[in-house]
Amino acid sequence: MATFSMNCSCGQVFSGEGASRDEAVKDIQSIMDDMAITAHFQEMHAGEPVPSLREMYTRIAQNLTAA
């Protein structure tokens, strides 16, 4: 298993594990459901629009790198 991570613009780091990068993307995406995204943006990005689930999943897929 390898660890992959991405840094949010607020400075929070999201990490996931998988045998491949694609598995790690799916790992993080499974954690970041609508409720988790909304909670994160309310706490860490007050006043910013909350991205859709699709937008957040795209960000994860684009920005996840080996840790």
Phi, psi and omega per residue, in radians:
M1 nan 2.431 3.093
A2 -2.035 2.714 3.110
T3 -1.839 2.373 3.111
F4 -2.223 2.647 -3.134
S5 -2.570 2.901 3.029
M6 -2.517 2.548 3.099
N7 -1.753 2.243 3.048
C8 -1.392 2.759 3.135
S9 -1.079 -0.332 3.114
C10 -1.466 -0.143 -3.141
G11 1.797 -0.228 3.109
Q12 -1.227 2.451 3.134
V13 -1.850 2.268 3.064
F14 -1.880 2.261 -3.110
S15 -2.149 2.579 3.073
G16 -2.530 2.785 -3.133
E17 -2.123 2.677 3.070
G18 -3.106 2.850 3.077
A19 -1.227 -0.337 3.110
S20 -2.484 2.949 3.095
R21 -1.070 -0.730 -3.136
D22 -1.048 -0.693 3.099
E23 -1.151 -0.679 3.118
A24 -1.167 -0.666 3.065
V25 -1.024 -0.831 3.138
K26 -1.100 -0.618 3.115
D27 -1.077 -0.861 -3.137
I28 -1.200 -0.712 3.128
Q29 -1.067 -0.602 -3.137
S30 -1.185 -0.466 3.124
I31 -1.431 -0.628 -3.051
M32 -1.554 1.301 3.052
D33 -1.495 -3.111 -3.107
D34 -0.963 -0.739 -3.123
M35 -1.149 -0.733 -3.131
A36 -1.173 -0.682 3.119
I37 -1.128 -0.819 3.136
T38 -1.068 -0.789 3.136
A39 -1.082 -0.759 3.135
H40 -1.063 -0.799 -3.105
F41 -1.223 -0.600 3.085
Q42 -1.144 -0.686 -3.099
E43 -1.416 -0.770 -2.957
M44 -1.841 -0.271 -3.062
H45 -2.338 0.799 -3.081
A46 -0.918 2.299 3.117
G47 1.554 -0.234 3.108
E48 -1.529 2.609 3.080
P49 -1.184 2.480 3.130
V50 -1.422 2.180 3.131
P51 -1.219 2.733 3.075
S52 -1.240 2.889 3.092
L53 -1.009 -0.758 3.136
R54 -1.077 -0.763 3.129
E55 -1.100 -0.740 -3.135
M56 -1.172 -0.712 3.120
Y57 -1.110 -0.633 3.091
T58 -1.138 -0.761 3.102
R59 -1.037 -0.767 3.132
I60 -1.071 -0.843 -3.114
A61 -1.083 -0.604 -3.113
Q62 -1.399 -0.563 -2.937
N63 -1.851 -0.111 -3.115
L64 -1.264 2.261 3.139
T65 -2.311 2.840 3.104
A66 -1.098 2.374 -3.127
A67 -1.513 nan nan
